[in-house]
Each structure stands twice: as structure tokens, then as C-alpha cells.
Amino acid sequence: MSRIDCLLRAMTLEEKLGQLNLVTAGQAVTGPVVCGDTTKDICAGRVGGVFNLWGLDALACAQRSAVEETRLGVPLLFGLDVLHGHRTIFPIPLAETGAFDSRLWERTARAAALEAASEGIHLTFAPMLDVSRDPRWGRIAEGPGEDPLVGEKFAQAKVRGFQGDDFSRFYPLAATAKHFCAGGAATAGRDYAAVDVSERALHEVYLPPFRAALEAGCAAVMTAFNNVNGAPMAAQRRLLNGYLRRRLKFDGVIMSDYTAIAELVEHGVAADSVEAAAIALKAGVDMDMVSGVYLAHLPEALDRCLVDMRDIDAAVARVLQLKDRLGLFDDPYRVVRLDAGAKETHRRLALEAARRSATLLTNRGLLPLSANVRRIAIIGPLADAGADMLGPWSAAGGAENCVTTFAGLRRALPNCEIAHHSGVAIEGDDESGIAPACALVKGADAVVLCLGESAGMSGEAACRAALGLPGKQRQLAERVMSAGAPTVALLFCGRPLAVPWLFERAQAVVAAWFLGDRAGEAIADILTGRFNPSARLAVTWPQEVGQVPIFYSARSTGRPFDAANPYTSRYLDCSNDPQFPFGHGLSFSRTTLSNLRVDCAELNTSQPAKVRVDVRSESDIATEETIFLFARDRIASVARPLIELKDWTKVALQPRETATVDFALSAEAFQFPGEDMEPVVEPGDVDIFAGLSADPDRLLSARLRIVCA
Ligand code: GLC
């Protein structure tokens, strides 16, 4: 009999329910309630996992209570939200996705995993895989952007990075794919609000990154808070037991999000906490995060025959199996040793990741700054804001490690006079600092405006109805730019900001996102030309919040916009175009694509086609370019999007170099959910496109015919 079977047979009901009880220690507060001191419950075997606690001594103390004080000595699982770093903080996921580099995504996850595991953490509540097309939603900052294929690749890279790829050995850090699913489509971009998406949208957009994560061996899944199409995710038997367990054969742990099981009462699907506990367990949720309703109310649910012991045993077995896969029964105090020099390696990686995640949005020739620049005025509330550079969900990171833009510029330009004034606060109505800030502009060779949001204005419970600059930052920016000195604006944000007036007036604008510990150095390297920016947008950038949701892979309409015909799809007060399309991003170099060709005219399910395109550097500096391959199935049983991303690749080019990049395109790449939602590949003509972004005016195209054998 296995260790798990022996334990299950020996456990009392309360000990079993204890394993399903996931409590917060409150070292970080990530929800509306905290659990207080849980030591007594741990010693009584009423706790299976603890999160929001880190540091070897604290974790060892809690683990001793579980292993040495309880009747059966079952070790605790320790979890934490390690999304983009543990101690060393990397760019927020929405920014890092813009590097379009799976290896980089995996490397930063591995660094974070080793740092967290070296402090006794077993499980991270990451990767966050919510595809989103709504920048009002603050959590867009945590995820992979708008595209499901990018979400899939991001998921696989992060799971490999956190868990390693040898599933047989215990992994540094177990990963949790969250938040299952479709929270990124919350009504009006508001956290926790209901989600109403079509079954088609679920299968085409929101489920694929989770499927990819589970195919990569992801150990756990966390349910979303939201009611999705009528059922709260913690009660979604069809998507939990149905899709995850039966269809995808997922045998890992499904946990609720913070108090989400208790919230089934508020959702209106459970009359009381007993029903809430029963509904969630029957739906497939194994661990109850923070609400305590499993521990307190499943006994009555058993008595009322709302659940049976088999349901409880199955959930407990999965939790014990996860602990076993983590090696906790053999070594409850396991700690992954960090190599000497690992921290320095991680800091170098943080600089590389930051450089490759900052997106140059516009540049009228001001950047890179001239080497002759002698005086710079750096103005704005984010010029010297260390803590904000970490962004939301910065785990055990700290502002003391962070290099701000002001500090980074001084290091990069030691002989340049750099005058700094914040001008205004990030939020608030005080404009008294604008005049003294503007005074610095006089005699400056260049102005660096540091504008945007605080770290707390994105992430959870940080949705915004407007996408402009908060506070009096616009007033500051307009007064500074009116002074006439060449101005580059840096936007520190967790979401695209709708500031068309800034793009019109500044000589250059960089999306500086929240780039982590090495933000200031990375930005200085870009401003001074030490690094040629290469990041591309993983999310469409709207002109106006009224365009949201706006994304490149929209379906056509029977009346596509026609300027000559008012009875077509358009606004009276704004064009349909985004400010910047998916994949947009400038470099100091210029690259051109040509000669898109396919090695065959017909594509069948047995033999992929080889697609090639020539890429040429038109510049005298080295560059790294991202080439996107899109496709459109013009005629299908279900209308397909105008263009869909099918693959991308990166190429490093020396000055004036021409390279040829290859894509292998299989018929399966044109698979889509048919009318019955089952995957189908249909014969017929398809167009393929190569581009440096999803800008429809700058795509090369070729045609292929899919023939089904
Ligand atoms: C929060 C978040 C979730 C996080 C969890 C634990 O409410 O929704 O992403 O992992 O609680 O901190």
C-alpha cells in the first residue's frame, strides 16, 4: 500500500479536511481577510498549507509544528506569489512578454524558483495566464497580454522554469496555473465582476494557455473569482472536473482563490457555507484558500449527503501526492541550495530582462541621446521612485535593491549635469511643484519626463475606468513640453495608457512598464544608445478607453469600416485604429522584410510547409528583430479572425546584414473549434502574412491551399 493510501486510511475526518485547508500567514496581505495566528490549527493537524510566509526560520518553525506536534506528522506546503522574481525582481509579465523570448521567460522563472526554494518555499501561485484585451483591468499587468498563442508559449516556459523539466525529481518550485479561467474578460474590466464569454471564446482564447501549462506538467491550478457564463469558477463542475480532469487528464491540485469558496454564497449559488463547501468539492476544488469552509462545514455536508467520503479522499490524495512530488515526506525541511554567485547572476539577468522588456513606442530622432548632451532635466513623480519600479506582486523583493531612472542616468552619464524634480505626485491635485520643475528645463539639452502609475495602480483590485495619466501629470507634462526643450517621455505603468496628446507632442516615448530591480540602468542604456531596444507590444495599445476591448485578432464584420460609407463599423469621434498595434515597438535600427515564400502551394496534414522570409538590416548597428507569422482562413464553417498569430521567431542581425528566417507551418496550425467546439481543420485557401507587428498595412502575404488527406 502506498504512503498516501496508508495516510488516508489512518486519517480522521478532521485531519483529512486539514489537508484541504490553505491559510495565509499574513506576512504579505493579498486579500480581504487574514487568518491570524494559525499555530494552534497547524499543531492540531487542521492546516495543509500556508502561504504569504517566507524566510527559513519562520517556515522551519511552522513546519516543526506540523511534523513534530501533529499525530501523523504530515508536512505543510508553503506557497507564495512568486510571479516575476522572489528577491531579485524582474519586469512584470506584461512587459517581459514583450521580449517574445521563451528562453528568457524560462530563465527568469528558474532564477525566481531557486531564490524562493532556497528560502523554503515549495509552490508559487504563478504563472498567471489570463489573456486580456482590457487595460482597465489592473491584472492585465500580471499576464501574457492579448494573444492565446503567446499565452501558451509563456505558460510552457514559466512552468519549465519554475518546475524544471525532469518531472521525476522533485522540482525547485511547483507551479500553479491561474486564474482558471477567463478573468481577463471581466465585465467592464472590473476585478471579480461576472464574465460572459462565448463557448467559442473560451476554447479559442482563454483555455489554451491553461492547456499548455498542464501539458508542460504544471502541478496545480487556481480557480478564478469570477462567475463565468453563470457559474462561479469555484463551482464550475463542467470546466473543473469536466475539462481539466476528464478531458485534459489533470491529476494535480485545484485550489480556490482567496476566500472564493465562501463567496459562493454571495454569488447566489449556495444557500450557506455548507452548500458552498459541498458545491466546490463536487466541482473539483481540492484546497480551500483562506475561507475555512471546508474544515468547518464539510462534516455537515457529509451528514447531509451533499458530498461523500470518496470526494474528500480524492482531494486529500491529490494534496498528499503534491507534497510527495515535492519530496516533503522525505525532507519536510528541504531547502534548495543557491550556488555561490547565483544572486549576482540573477541581477545580471534582471538587467538583461529589463533592457529587453522596455518598449520604444515613438522616436522622432531624439533617441539615443547625443553623446554631447551636457545637461538633462529629469522631471516627474516616477523619476526616483524605487518601490514603484518593482510593480505589483513583488514577493520578497525590496525597493532597496532597485535602481531608479534618476540613479541609472547619473551612473550612465557621470559627466552630465542631471537636475531632478518630481513636479507633481503620481496622484493628487497639488500643482505647486510644476513651476519649479519647469525651471529646470531652461538650458537643458534634453528633458526626461517620468510619468505614469504607481505600482499599486495595477495588479489585483486596481482597475481603472480611465486610461489617462493620474493626478496632475498631464498638466506637468504639457507645461514642461511647452518650454521647448527636446523631451522623451517614459511611461511607467502596468497597462497601456491612453495618452494620444503625449505621443503627438513628445519627441520620443518609451513604455517603461515596471521593469524590476534594474529598471533605471536598463532605461539609461536605452536612452544613451548602449542598448538597442527590441521589445514589442504583447497587447494592443488603444487611443481611447472607449475602444476597449481592442485587439488585433478580431473577427471581420459584414460592414468593415469604409470612410465613404457611414453605414459601416466605426465611431463618430475616434478612428478604429489602435494607438499602436500588437507587436509594435521601435528600435534604433530599421529592418525590412521581403520575399515571403512557401515551399509548396498545398498543405496537408502529413507534411508541414516551409515558409521563408528575408530580413534585412538597413542600419549601421546590430539589432534583434522579432518576425511574426500570421494567417487568415478566409472561408470557413466558422468565421475566422482577420489575422491570427501562428508563430514568431527572433533574429539577430549585424549592420546591413540580410538573413532568411524559416517557419514550419503545419495544417494543424489552422485547427479551430468547429461548430461543435471539437477541433477541426478545413480544406481551402488560407493567406499567410509575415510582419514586424500586426499592422495590417505592413504585412507581406502569400497564399496556401489546405488539402485534407
Ligand atoms: C489573491 C489573488 C491570487 C493570489 C492569491 C494568494 O487574491 O487573486 O492571484 O495568488 O490571492 O495571494
Boltz pocket constraint, residues with backbone or C-beta under 6 A from the ligand:
constraints:
  - pocket:
      binder: B
      contacts: [[A, 30], [A, 31], [A, 51], [A, 81], [A, 125], [A, 178], [A, 257], [A, 258], [A, 460]]
      max_distance: 6.0
